């Protein structure tokens, strides 16, 4: 009975947090004023993925990220030019954000022991890992599929690294701050073992 209830709770939380991530990304896309012509925006859409990853581990994080990518494609928010580019920029890029869940056990353990500095460090490390992996996906896609937009004489790889860094670095920093604020405010039992 407990396992069935736990599975239902897992599915419900992943669904709700995937929808929340989509909404946050949608709003960021509207508010970004199209500064990034080939896509991208400073967004806190990764926050729900990170929270699920710290609560449910890698499985929850990967699934939430994958569903966010799926929602973006299905609801027409994604900029898909080829199947492979769409897969990398949406399904893969947002799924790997969920790998922050590798720190879930350490976060939960530190929270249970009330070691504030430790759990914050693990949360930031997880957010960095997920953000860095997403950044790598977008950079690869930028090099392979968007190289034509690089200014004349600038190496495509440098262009992609800079272009994607302009929104991914602020997204990581803002997301990490919000996650710490949220996790400090909610009851610790939500992230208990």
Secondary structure, DSSP 8 states (H G I E B T S, - for coil): -HHHHHHHHHHHHHHHHHHHHHHHHHHHHHHTTT-STTS-----THHHHHHHHHHH-HHHHHHHHHHHHHHHHHTT-S--SSHHHHIIIIIIHHHGGGGGGGGHHHHHHHHHTT-HHHHHHHHHHHHHHHHHHHHHHHHHHHHHHSGGGS-TTS-HHHHHHHHHHHHHHHHHHHHHHHHHHHHHHS-GGGG--
